[in-house]
Amino acid sequence: MNNIKTVLITGANKGIGFEAARQLGALGFVVLLGARSEERGLAATATLKSEGIKAHFILLDVTRQDTINDAFEKIERELAHSMRSSTMWESRSIKGLLRASWSCPF
């Protein structure tokens, strides 16, 4: 079984989110950096990678259902092979919850 631990952090391009990504990455987690700004998210990802952290940028605005759906699909398509099957199962459950709970009303 693959024991790689993966974490998705929203707002990870700056502040507390970025520091959480840095610290978890230093502990060996693969970090998925969720950010609304592609430019800032890619810059934050590059910084973490330069520190030896396995990091991937995910365009994600938790107030927009389309980016939630796109983020899930990107994770499943591009990163699922490195994640435990139980993590993907949980993600599928979370996706359903996000669709039910976080649907953008406007």
Residue pairs with C-beta under 8 A, 6 or more apart in sequence:
1 84
2 82
2 83
2 84
3 84
4 30
4 82
4 83
4 84
5 28
5 29
5 30
6 29
6 30
6 31
6 32
6 79
6 82
6 83
6 87
7 21
7 24
7 29
7 30
7 31
7 32
8 32
8 34
8 58
8 71
8 75
9 17
9 20
9 21
9 24
9 31
9 32
9 33
9 34
10 17
10 34
10 35
10 60
10 62
11 17
11 34
11 35
12 18
12 20
12 21
12 31
12 33
12 34
12 35
12 41
12 44
13 33
13 35
13 37
13 40
13 41
13 43
13 44
14 40
14 44
17 33
18 33
18 44
21 31
21 33
21 44
21 48
21 53
21 55
22 48
22 51
22 53
24 31
25 31
25 48
25 51
25 53
25 54
25 55
26 51
26 53
29 54
30 54
30 55
30 56
30 79
30 82
30 83
31 48
31 53
31 54
31 55
31 56
32 55
32 56
32 58
32 75
32 79
33 41
33 44
33 45
33 48
33 55
33 56
33 57
33 58
34 41
34 58
34 59
34 60
34 62
34 71
35 41
35 44
35 57
35 58
35 59
35 60
36 59
36 60
36 61
36 67
38 57
38 59
41 57
41 58
41 59
42 57
44 55
44 57
45 55
45 56
45 57
48 55
49 55
56 78
56 79
58 71
58 74
58 75
59 67
59 70
59 71
60 67
60 68
60 71
61 67
62 68
62 102
63 102
63 104
64 104
65 98
65 99
65 102
65 103
65 104
68 95
68 98
68 99
68 102
69 95
69 99
72 91
72 95
72 98
75 83
75 91
76 88
76 91
80 88
